[in-house]
């Protein structure tokens, strides 16, 4: 009976170690997920800012093109 009790105690310890490793792995994944979410948020903000700047540049170019066309028309008149 003593051998069976020792085997059961060993099995309990092994299961405990597996649970500890799973918990540590889960915590590591949760932390990494938080970092990824933060990086995604920052990237999204930068992308939005670049899109706004590009839109402003395109608008300025359209205004410049219209001004050039108007100047060209005035010179031809």
Backbone bond lengths (Angstrom), bond angles and torsions (degrees), N, CA, C in turn:
res aa  C-N    CA-C-N  psi(-1)  N-CA   C-N-CA  omega(-1)  CA-C   N-CA-C  phi
1 X - - - 1.441 - - 1.524 111.27 -
2 X 1.326 118.03 -31.45 1.451 122.75 -179.40 1.517 112.48 -63.24
3 X 1.342 116.82 -37.93 1.458 121.54 179.71 1.529 110.63 -66.59
4 X 1.312 117.16 -40.92 1.465 121.99 178.36 1.526 110.38 -63.17
5 X 1.311 117.01 -41.78 1.459 120.89 178.71 1.524 110.89 -64.31
6 X 1.317 116.62 -40.27 1.470 120.10 178.47 1.518 110.63 -65.91
7 X 1.340 117.78 -42.59 1.460 121.64 178.01 1.532 110.79 -61.77
8 X 1.323 116.60 -41.51 1.462 120.61 178.05 1.531 111.41 -65.26
9 X 1.330 116.45 -39.48 1.459 120.65 177.55 1.531 110.25 -64.94
10 X 1.344 116.72 -41.85 1.467 120.88 177.70 1.526 110.46 -63.09
11 X 1.326 116.50 -43.37 1.461 120.84 178.80 1.526 110.69 -61.94
12 X 1.326 116.30 -42.39 1.465 120.22 177.44 1.512 111.91 -60.57
13 X 1.337 116.74 -40.71 1.464 121.15 178.58 1.524 110.85 -66.15
14 X 1.319 117.54 -41.24 1.461 121.23 178.66 1.527 111.16 -63.83
15 X 1.313 116.05 -42.11 1.475 119.84 178.03 1.526 109.74 -63.85
16 X 1.332 116.93 -41.59 1.458 121.26 177.67 1.527 110.39 -58.90
17 X 1.332 117.09 -44.37 1.464 121.35 -179.51 1.534 110.79 -63.81
18 X 1.322 116.94 -38.86 1.469 120.68 177.17 1.529 109.92 -63.17
19 X 1.310 117.03 -44.05 1.472 121.20 179.69 1.530 110.21 -62.07
20 X 1.323 116.55 -43.02 1.468 120.38 178.76 1.530 110.13 -60.48
21 X 1.325 117.29 -45.59 1.467 120.89 -179.60 1.527 111.43 -64.44
22 X 1.319 117.01 -39.58 1.460 120.49 178.28 1.529 110.18 -64.13
23 X 1.319 116.89 -43.11 1.471 120.29 178.76 1.522 111.20 -63.07
24 X 1.329 117.11 -43.13 1.465 120.15 178.35 1.528 111.02 -63.09
25 X 1.321 115.60 -41.70 1.465 119.55 177.70 1.517 111.73 -63.35
26 X 1.312 116.19 -40.70 1.458 120.85 179.17 1.521 110.94 -64.44
27 X 1.320 116.49 -41.61 1.461 120.11 177.98 1.531 110.93 -63.98
28 X 1.321 116.86 -41.60 1.463 120.73 179.03 1.526 110.52 -62.71
29 X 1.313 116.91 -41.58 1.465 120.93 178.56 1.524 110.09 -64.62
30 X 1.323 117.37 -42.25 1.466 120.89 179.81 1.526 110.94 -62.45
31 X 1.325 116.76 -42.34 1.464 120.63 179.22 1.529 110.15 -65.18
32 X 1.314 116.29 -46.11 1.467 120.31 179.52 1.523 110.97 -62.23
33 X 1.310 116.83 -39.63 1.463 120.65 178.49 1.523 110.79 -62.06
34 X 1.334 116.30 -38.57 1.462 119.85 176.88 1.514 112.22 -62.74
35 X 1.336 116.28 -41.90 1.463 120.00 177.64 1.532 110.92 -64.11
36 X 1.321 117.11 -43.39 1.461 121.21 179.87 1.530 110.04 -62.46
37 X 1.331 116.88 -43.25 1.469 120.46 179.29 1.523 110.34 -62.12
38 X 1.324 116.81 -42.05 1.465 119.99 178.05 1.521 111.84 -63.92
39 X 1.326 116.84 -42.70 1.458 120.76 178.29 1.523 110.96 -64.31
40 X 1.326 116.96 -40.35 1.464 120.60 178.30 1.520 111.13 -62.85
41 X 1.320 116.21 -40.19 1.462 120.53 178.96 1.526 110.66 -63.82
42 X 1.324 116.48 -45.18 1.466 120.69 178.82 1.528 110.87 -63.09
43 X 1.311 116.64 -42.42 1.467 120.73 178.39 1.522 110.41 -62.88
44 X 1.306 116.72 -41.47 1.462 120.73 178.96 1.524 110.99 -61.76
45 X 1.319 116.56 -42.21 1.464 120.22 178.83 1.524 111.04 -64.80
46 X 1.322 116.86 -43.18 1.474 119.81 179.33 1.523 110.66 -65.38
47 X 1.319 116.77 -40.17 1.457 120.51 179.58 1.524 110.19 -63.76
48 X 1.326 116.59 -41.92 1.463 120.49 177.55 1.515 111.64 -62.43
49 X 1.326 116.65 -41.61 1.464 120.52 178.76 1.525 110.91 -64.92
50 X 1.326 116.79 -41.46 1.465 119.76 178.71 1.521 111.17 -66.26
51 X 1.326 116.96 -38.00 1.464 120.21 178.30 1.528 110.09 -64.00
52 X 1.329 116.89 -41.61 1.462 120.39 178.60 1.528 110.55 -64.44
53 X 1.327 117.04 -41.84 1.468 120.69 179.15 1.525 110.65 -65.12
54 X 1.321 117.10 -39.72 1.458 120.85 178.32 1.519 111.12 -65.64
55 X 1.314 116.38 -39.62 1.466 120.55 177.95 1.530 109.85 -63.55
56 X 1.320 116.82 -41.43 1.465 121.22 178.30 1.522 110.43 -64.03
57 X 1.339 116.30 -41.44 1.466 120.36 178.41 1.523 111.13 -63.00
58 X 1.319 116.68 -43.73 1.472 120.20 178.69 1.525 110.74 -62.31
59 X 1.320 116.38 -40.69 1.463 120.08 178.62 1.523 110.37 -63.95
60 X 1.323 116.89 -43.08 1.466 120.69 178.84 1.522 110.71 -63.20
61 X 1.320 116.58 -39.28 1.466 119.88 179.07 1.524 111.08 -65.71
62 X 1.332 116.67 -38.66 1.468 120.07 176.74 1.520 110.76 -62.91
63 X 1.334 116.60 -41.79 1.465 120.46 178.38 1.518 110.54 -64.53
64 X 1.327 116.56 -41.67 1.461 120.96 179.08 1.520 110.69 -64.40
65 X 1.319 116.72 -41.51 1.467 120.84 178.44 1.526 110.18 -62.88
66 X 1.328 117.23 -43.26 1.462 121.34 179.08 1.523 110.19 -64.16
67 X 1.323 116.89 -40.75 1.466 120.62 179.38 1.526 110.34 -64.92
68 X 1.321 116.95 -42.83 1.472 121.25 178.21 1.526 110.57 -62.52
69 X 1.334 116.03 -42.76 1.456 119.84 179.47 1.519 110.58 -64.43
70 X 1.326 117.18 -40.06 1.449 121.69 179.92 1.537 110.07 -67.23
71 X 1.324 117.04 -41.59 1.463 121.42 178.19 1.516 109.96 -63.81
72 X 1.309 117.16 -41.08 1.461 121.55 178.67 1.526 110.33 -62.69
73 X 1.314 117.81 -42.06 1.459 122.44 178.65 1.528 110.96 -63.85
74 X 1.341 115.68 -41.62 1.457 119.58 -179.82 1.521 111.43 -66.73
75 X 1.346 117.13 -35.70 1.460 120.36 178.52 1.521 111.54 -69.40
76 X 1.316 117.46 -30.89 1.469 121.38 179.91 1.537 111.66 -76.69
77 X 1.322 115.62 -22.44 1.470 119.00 -176.97 1.485 113.26 -75.90
